[in-house]
Amino acid sequence: MAYKSIATFISDAATIDPALEAAITMARREDAHLDVCCLGIDHTQPGHFYAGAPAMIYQETLDRAREEAEALEKIVRERLNREEIRWAAESAVVQVGGLASFVGMRARFSDLVIQPKPYGEGRTPDAEAIVEAALFEGQAPVLVLPDSGLGAELGKRIVVAWNQSDEALSAVRRALPMLMAAEQVDVVVIDPPAQGPERSDPGGLLTQMLSRHGVRAEVSVIAKTMPRVSDVLCRYTREHGADMLVMGAYGHSRFREAILGGATRHMLEIAETPVLMAH
C-alpha cells in the first residue's frame, strides 16, 4: 500500500501556501499524483429571495464564485508549473448545500487528503465542511496541518491514539505507509476500560498486527490527567518529540461534537503537529 493519489481542496487564498506546499512535499516524497481542486462556493439560499429576484441574484453570486475559483486556480497553476511532480488542477463552483457531496466524490478516489486546520483565526465554516466531507462522504484519510505546516521530519516518530474503536483501527490502517517508514511508533492508550476486550494487554493485538508489517511500535498506557483526551495526546506528542499523530475521527456524531465538544473537534482546534484522521 502507498499513497499514489493525493488531493487538496482550496477555497480560500489564505490557505493556498500551507496546503499546497505540504501537498507538493508529500507528492514528491511518495512519488504520487497531486490533484488540487480550487473551489468557488456560492453561499446564497435561492428559496429565500423575493419573487422575481432569484434569477438575477443567483447569476451574480455564481459569477462571483466562478471568478474566485478561477483566481485560485491561476495561483495554484503558477506554483505547480515550477514543480516536476505529476499534478492536475481544476476550478469548480458549488453551492454550499452541495459542498459535502462534491468534495466527497473527489476525495473517495484519493489515497490521502491534505487540508489545513479548519479552526483558528481567519478560518471559515467552509474549511470545517471540507474536512468533514472528505472524512465522511469521501471515506478518505485526512492529514490535517497545524499552523506551523508539515514540519521538517514528518513521520519520523509517530503517536497512535488507540482506544479500541473502529475509527482508530481505520486510521491505523490508512496510516500504514507512514507507520512502516517511521523510526518509532508510540501506541498511546489512555485509561483503558477495566472490563474491555483488551483489559489484560491494552494495545497488544494492535502492536502484533503492526509488527507483521515491520512497524516498530511500543505501547504506553497513561492516565487521563487532564480534562480532555486531546490535551493529554498533545502533551504526550510534544514531550516525546513526535512529529505526527494518528487517531480516529468522530467516534460520536458530528452533531454531538459540535454541541458538546469531543476529542476530534478539540484536536482540530489545538493540534500542534500534523494529525492523520480517518473515520
N, C-alpha and C positions, 0 to 999 in steps of 0.2 A: 504494500500500500504506500502511496506517495501523494503529495499534493501537486497535481498536474493542472488543475483549473482553479485559479484564484480570482476572486471578484471583490470589487469595492463599489459602493454606491455613494455618489456625491450630490448633495442637494444644497450645499452652502459653500460659497467661495472661501470662507474662513477655514474650512476643514480640508481643502484640497492638498495643501502641503503635507500635513502629518499623515493623512490617509494614503496619499499617493506615494510618498517616499517609502512608507512601510510596505505597501503592496509591491512596489518595484523591488525592494530589498528581498522580500520573500519569494517573489517570482524568480529572481536571479539565483537565489540560494537553492530553490527547489527545482530549477530548470522547468518552470511551469509557464503556462499561458495566462496572461493577466487580462481580465475583462473589466473595463471601467464604464459604469453607467451613470451619466450625468442627468439628474432629474430636475425638471421644472414642475413644481407642484401647484396645482390650482386649488386654492382653499375655499372657493365660493360654494355656496349651497343654492343651486338654481331654484329650488322649490320655495325659497324664502323671499324671492323678488316679487314686486307688484306686477300686475298684468301688463303686458306689453314691453316690459323692460328686460326680461331674461335673455333674449337672443343677443341684444346689443352688449349687455354687461358680460355675458358669458363669453362672447367672442373676444372682448377686450382682455379679460383675465386669462384666457387661453393664449392669446398673442403674447401677453407679458410672460407667462410661464415658459412659452417656447423660446422667447428671447433669452431668458435666464438660463435655460438648459443649453442652448447653443453657445452662449458665452462661456459657460463652464467647460463644455466640450472643447472649445478652441484653446483654452488654457491647458487642459489636460493633454491635448494632442501636441502642443508645442513642447511640453515637458517630455512626453513619451518618445517623441521623434529623436531625442538625444540618447535614447537607450537602445541596446542591442537585444533586449528580451523580446519574446513574442507577445503581442498585445493587440487589443481591439478596444475602440472607444465608440460610444454611441450616446446620443441625447434622446430623451423621451419626455413627453408631457403626460402627467397623470393627475386625475382628481384625487383629492385627499382620501375620499372614500374607497378608491381602488388601489391605494398605495400598497397595502399589505399583499394583495393578490399579485400585483405586478412584480414587486421585489421577490416574493416567494417563488414565482415561476422561474425567475432567473437564478435565484440562489440555490434552488434544489439541484441544479446541474453543476454546481461548483463544489470542489473539494474543501474549500476554505473561503470564508468571507471575512474581510478585514474592515473594521469600522472604528472610528474614534469613539471615545467615551461619550455616551449620549446625554449625560448630565453635567452641568457646570456652567460657568459664565459664557454667555453667547450661544449656548446650545438651544435648539428649537425642538418643539414636540415631534417634528419630522424625524429627528435623529433617533429618538426612542422607538418610533414606529418602524423604522428601517431595521434596527437591530432585532426587534421582536418578530418582524415579518420573516427575516432570514432564519431565525431560530424555530419558529412555529410553522409558518406556511412553507418555508423552504426546507425545513428539517436539516439545515446545514450547520456545521460548527462555525462559530463566530469568534475571531480573535479581536477582542476589544482593547483598544490602545489607551493608555493613560495620557495625560497632558505632555509627559516627557517623551512620548513616542515609543518606538520599538525597542530601543536600547541597543547597546553595542554587542552584547553576548546573549541574545535571545536563545533560550533552551539549553544553556549550559547546566544550570541547576533548576529543576522544576519541582514545584509543590503540587501534589494532587490532593484535593479536598475529598475525602471519602466518607460517605455516610450510608453506604449500602443501597442507595436509591437507584432506580432505573436511569435517572438523569445523570448521576455521577458516573455510572458504568458507560453510558453513551458517550460522555465527554472523554473518558479514558480511551475508549476505542477510537474516537475521532482524533485523539492526540497522539496515537501510537507512533507515527513517523517522527515526531519531535521527541517523544519519550525514548525511543530507540537510539536516537542520536545524542541524548543528554549524558553528561558525565555522572550526574547524581539525580535521583528521583526520591523525594520525600513524600511518602503517603501519610497524610495527617488525618487522624481520627479524633474528633472532639467529643468527649463524654459519650462513649458508645453505650447503648442501652444494655442494662444488666441481663435482660431476658431476650436479647436479639439473637438471630441465627448465627452471628459471628462472635458470640459472647466469650468463647474460650480462646479465640485467636483473631482479634479485630484486624482486618486488612490482610489476613494471611492468604486467603484464596486469591485476592487481587494480586498480591506480590508474586504468588506462584504463577498466575497467568502471565504477568509481565516478564518474569524471569525466562519463560519459554520463548519470549521474543527478544531475549538478550538485554532486557532492561535491568539495570542495577538499581533496585528500589529497597528502601528501608521504611519501616513503619514507626511513626511516632504517635502515641496515644497521649493526648493532652487534655487538660481541664478547661472548661469554659469559664475563664477568669474575668471575662469582660461581658457586658450586657449583650453584645451582638456577636454572632458567629463570624461575620465578615470582619469585625475588628480583630478577633483572635487570629484569623487567617492572615490578615495584612501584617500584623505584628510578627507572626512566625516567619512569613516570607521575608520581611525586612531584616529580622535578626539573624536569619540563616543565609543571607546573601543570595536568595533565589532571584531569578530574573523572569520567572513566568509562573502563573498559577493556572491549574486546570480544575474546573468544577462544573457540576451540573447546573442547569438554569431552570428556574421557576418550578421547584418541587410543589409549590402551591399555585393556585390560579393567578394569572396576571392581575385580575381584579382585586383579589385579596392582598397581593403585594402592593398594589397601587394605593390601596386604602390603609392597610395596616402595616405595611412595610414587610421586608423579608430579606434573606441573605443575598439573593440575586440583585434586587433593586439597590440595596445599600452598597454592595460591592461595585456596581456600575457607577456609583457616586464617588467612592473613596479610593478606587484602585490606584496603586502606585506603580504597579508592574503590569505588563500585558496579561490579559486573562482570556484563556480559551474556554468558551462555554458551549454546551450543547444541551438539547432537551430530548 
